[in-house]
Amino acid sequence: MASLMSGPAPLALFAACLPGLEPLLAEELRLLGTTPRPLGGGVAFAGDRPLLLRAHLHLGTASHVLLRCTAFPCRALGELQRKTALLPWHEWLLPRTPYTVRATSRQSRCYHTGAIEERVRNGIAKALGVAVTDEPAEGVLAVQIAARFVQDQLTLSLDTSMTPLHRRGYRLDSRKAPLREDLAHALLLAAGYAPGMPLLDPFCGAGTIAIEGAAIAAGLPAGRLRPTPLTGTPWFDESAWQELLNALPAAPLGLLPDASIAASDRDAGAITATNANAERAGLAKAITASCDALTNQPWFNTAGAAPARGLVATNPPFGIRVSGGDLGNLYQTLGHRVRTLGPGWRLAILAHDPRLARRTGIPLRQLFATNHGGVKVTALISEG
Ligand SMILES: C[S@@+](CC[C@H](N)C(=O)[O-])C[C@H]1O[C@@H](n2cnc3c(N)ncnc32)[C@H](O)[C@@H]1O
């Protein structure tokens, strides 16, 4: 009776993120009504299938949501295949769902990742009653299964996101060194960006920070433009996903009465990309994009052009030198310009080298540190 009353056991879920973003992701999960448990590289939580869909729609700082299928001790490849074949794979995959298996192994007798992947594939095929197929070709949308051995304990997880969550669907035009959408989102959340707060990115590139900010300002969730999650699995539920989308604000720009978002870049191609991306995101009207070098950005140059308070959130060039001068000078100029906006403004900056960020001359404290495409990145914010 007790088990009937309590319903099916909650799913064991894990939202993965870039290292360093765990506290921000945990807070997003808390707002979704879960009890998050931050771990290295992500946050564990429990929930049902509707929550899994809501996580795909709302999480802005996660890169994947994994379903932990099972964990068991295992010391040999034969045992691995036998135990894998006994699992209820028909609950997680359809017989024709393309899938890939990726293995990792640490301090375990099963150490050959290629052999682990092969045995897991064999076990899955046996459980589903189908022939073992080749790995799907590059570019085919496939469910990823992670087989993780640590000290002879295997954990099998299924990546329910199919494609990384930072691929929101709007940034089809990008320029040099584009910022990942989840990282732009993290910078804004960590900086306390909130609806109604004016926002400026004077090194906007493809417009990622401005577009993520406009979506936050409009109350639009990060995953709204992504394909329906869980395609090809027994969990696919188009109508439940559409119901979530239908419940979103109908005229989001109506929610932006006093928000003002400006983006600029000295590169004309960057502004074309920003406008095209903002259009795809449904947020073109919320962002004023202009082709201006830092020193010509209108909010810095025209008295009264900038609102009295707001946030400059940006990731300036990372390289050692930029054409036309030293990067240190560029950061120094940025600091000088931000100070001219007045005491109501704060600066949030993503920099490869915090020493460079300190060349702004503005006292900064660290928000988080992470890795972006193999490059160490630190997010900092001005005090006050
Ligand atoms: C690291 S990228 C920004 C990437 C951006 N966050 C995105 O998501 O695409 C730095 C940008 O700064 C611009 N830039 C470099 N020097 C500049 C200057 N003096 N004034 C304005 N923009 C500049 C570059 O054209 C480049 O687009």
The ligand as an ORCA input file, in Angstrom:
! r2SCAN-3c Opt
* xyz 0 1
  C      36.216     37.490    -27.177
  S      35.316     38.298    -28.402
  C      33.713     38.448    -27.713
  C      32.874     37.236    -28.028
  C      31.436     37.394    -27.668
  N      31.213     37.391    -26.227
  C      30.583     36.317    -28.337
  O      29.889     35.588    -27.648
  O      30.678     36.155    -29.559
  C      35.923     39.944    -28.331
  C      35.289     40.913    -29.304
  O      35.844     42.183    -29.061
  C      35.875     42.905    -30.296
  N      36.835     44.004    -30.144
  C      38.199     43.934    -30.067
  N      38.709     45.172    -29.875
  C      37.666     46.017    -29.815
  C      37.551     47.439    -29.617
  N      38.616     48.203    -29.444
  N      36.312     47.977    -29.604
  C      35.199     47.201    -29.767
  N      35.258     45.865    -29.979
  C      36.476     45.283    -29.999
  C      36.235     41.842    -31.321
  O      35.799     42.248    -32.611
  C      35.504     40.615    -30.781
  O      34.265     40.460    -31.417
*
